[in-house]
């Protein structure tokens, strides 16, 4: 039986990194504000557990993005399909990612996609030539996490 999963990415500013990846992938930033309001009203969490970002309440240190066509819970905003969760951690990035995202462009659109991602705050690291397997760009998101554009 196949299992459900999400990719969790350590960050220093989860809402900002979620904004980058939502724009980069065409995903939607999850909106947990209705759930947060319920939890606050019931006294299950305090205001210290909440931060506001772009006019929405978020759980402090967390933000997520989901594929716009996948199902999601209407109360919590949590996606039930393809999803990236960003969580703030106290330590900074200390080396090369052992797991990364590959972003695929439309045929012939790689350079336009790379330029778009740079405009969102990504950085080109180097072009990789794999011979018959093709060329792609190794890039970094605004927090230095590596990803590839093929």
C-alpha positions in Angstrom: 0.0 0.0 0.0 1.4 3.4 -1.0 1.9 5.9 1.8 1.1 9.6 2.0 4.0 11.9 2.5 5.2 15.6 2.4 8.6 17.0 1.9 9.7 19.0 5.0 12.4 21.7 4.4 14.3 23.3 7.3 14.3 27.1 7.1 15.0 30.3 8.9 11.9 32.2 7.7 9.2 29.6 6.8 6.6 32.0 5.4 9.0 33.8 3.1 10.5 30.5 1.8 6.9 29.2 1.3 6.1 32.3 -0.7 9.2 31.6 -3.0 8.3 28.0 -3.6 4.6 28.6 -4.2 5.5 31.2 -6.9 8.3 29.0 -8.3 6.1 25.9 -8.6 2.7 27.5 -9.2 1.5 26.0 -5.9 -0.8 27.7 -3.3 0.4 28.8 0.2 -1.8 27.0 2.7 -4.0 29.2 4.9 -4.4 27.8 8.4 -6.0 31.0 9.7 -9.5 29.5 10.3 -8.0 26.7 12.4 -5.7 29.1 14.3 -8.8 31.3 15.1 -10.6 28.2 16.5 -7.6 27.1 18.6 -7.1 30.7 19.9 -10.8 31.0 20.8 -10.8 27.7 22.6 -7.6 28.6 24.5 -5.7 25.6 23.0 -2.9 27.9 21.9 -1.8 31.4 22.9 -0.9 34.4 20.7 2.8 33.6 21.1 2.2 30.5 18.8 1.0 32.7 16.0 2.6 35.1 13.5 0.9 37.2 10.8 2.3 37.1 7.3 0.7 38.8 4.3 -2.5 39.4 6.3 -2.9 35.8 7.3 -2.3 34.1 10.6 0.2 31.3 10.6 1.7 29.0 13.2 5.0 30.5 14.3 7.9 28.8 12.5 5.8 26.9 10.0 4.3 27.5 6.5 3.3 25.1 3.7 2.5 25.1 0.0 0.3 22.6 -1.8 -0.5 21.7 -5.4 -3.6 23.7 -6.5 -5.4 20.7 -8.0 -4.9 18.4 -4.9 -7.5 18.0 -2.2 -7.2 19.9 1.1 -8.9 20.2 4.4 -11.2 23.3 4.3 -10.9 24.0 8.0 -7.1 23.7 8.5 -6.0 24.5 4.9 -3.7 21.5 5.0 -3.1 19.8 1.7 -3.8 16.1 1.3 -1.6 15.7 -1.8 1.6 17.1 -3.1 2.9 19.4 -0.4 6.0 21.1 0.9 6.2 22.1 4.6 8.7 24.6 5.8 9.8 24.6 9.4 12.1 27.1 11.1 15.1 25.5 12.9 17.7 27.3 15.0 20.8 26.1 13.1 21.8 27.3 9.7 22.4 25.2 6.6 25.7 23.4 7.1 26.4 21.6 3.8 25.1 20.3 0.6 21.5 19.1 0.5 21.2 15.3 0.3 17.7 15.6 -1.1 16.6 18.3 -3.5 13.8 19.4 -5.9 14.1 19.2 -9.6 12.0 21.8 -11.4 11.1 21.0 -15.1 10.5 23.7 -17.7 8.3 23.5 -20.7 10.3 22.2 -23.8 12.7 25.1 -24.8 11.7 27.1 -21.8 14.6 26.4 -19.4 16.3 29.8 -19.6 13.0 31.7 -19.2 12.3 29.6 -16.1 15.8 30.2 -14.7 15.3 33.9 -15.2 11.9 33.8 -13.5 13.4 32.0 -10.5 16.2 34.5 -10.3 13.6 37.3 -10.2 12.0 35.5 -7.3 15.3 35.4 -5.4 17.0 32.2 -6.5 20.7 32.1 -7.5 22.4 30.2 -10.3 25.3 28.1 -9.1 26.5 26.3 -12.2 25.3 24.7 -15.4 25.6 20.9 -15.4 26.3 19.0 -18.6 25.3 15.3 -18.4 26.0 14.6 -22.1 23.1 12.6 -23.6 21.1 13.1 -20.4 21.0 16.8 -21.0 21.9 20.1 -19.4 20.4 21.7 -16.3 21.1 24.5 -13.9 22.1 23.9 -10.3 20.5 26.7 -8.3 19.8 27.8 -4.8 16.6 29.1 -3.2 16.7 32.3 -1.1 18.0 30.3 1.9 20.7 28.5 0.0 18.9 25.1 -0.5 20.0 23.5 -3.8 17.6 22.6 -6.5 17.9 21.9 -10.2 16.2 23.3 -13.3 16.0 20.9 -16.2 
